[in-house]
Amino acid sequence: MAIPLVLVVLPLGLLFLLSGLIVNTIQAILFVTIRPFSKSFYRRINRFLAELLWLQLVWVVDWWAGVKVQLHADEETYRSMGKEHALIISNHRSDIDWLIGWILAQRSGCLGSTLAVMKKSSKFLPVIGWSMWFAEYLFLERSWAKDEKTLKWGLQRLNDFPRPFWLALFVEGTRFTPAKLLAAQEYAASQGLPAPRNVLIPRTKGFVSAVSIMRDFVPAIYDTTVIVPKDSPQPTMLRILKGQPSVIHVRMKRHAMSEMPKSDEDVSKWCKDIFVAKDALLDKHLATGTFDEEIRPIGRPVKSLLVTLFWACLLLFGAIEFFKWTQLLSTWRGIAFTAAGMAMVTGVMHVFIMFSQAERSSSARAARNRVKKD
């Protein structure tokens, strides 16, 4: 990690990790003292706490890096966003698709009640993974034999969620890469399926379970398509931390849950057909640079900026008082201890960055095996 990047990562990392530990501690206390007696009250408080933490990442994207998210949606979809429970399905193109979802959720007023189906290892990440666990994210091992029971239990417990939530499900099962696309194309050829060009073949078992369980209490599915225009650099956590801007186009289309097919086989086919249509939609975007739906204003609210300033002032005051009280910087041992703490924070942030990019190393063989498992 280059020295200039360290000088950026260190203060941002300290801000996020220290504020996150405060939030995690409060979440843990509430989980033990309130949740056993009132799950609804716990969820309402936790929604606020999670937003206090996650808004810092929204600020990094919105204000620090200046990433511009352009939303394309019809009138019905735009007016419904954030006002109802929704299952979100999306293609998985970049390292920060989950952050783009957070930005749209924040604009829609449901950031604190945004959920996602994540790989199991995510919940062990300090601060962010722990906060996701307290917020009731669903963590899977990517083995249907192991995950079926976990997924169904996690979905069923959402039927009494007190505020509108979004549950994000990346049905491709993994991030798009050229190696994975090649594996998907080979699999499609062997099965007589349409060969994808811009998406992977969806793994529909989880989606079918989600629709089956959530029919009665989730009124809509939002089909989401994400793409970075050809003239814009691919956004990554590394580029964002360096303050480098990018542009991302997102198209959202609402489908009423009541209009979904009844049988599991037809629901699976519906999902696969959606991705065939999404593939053609992305072809058109690559040719024209836009989607057909109207561009909707989502702005850049100052809420994330104010929350980040609040944390920065609170922690700076606390640090000054702490160093005055302990006189930690008055001895070489104290200086060494402080330096070790700074190095640990830098290391943890480095792990975050590498974790966000981990799947890019997947080989074609590994991707091919993953496709066949479905």
Disulfide bonds with the S-S distance in Angstrom:
none
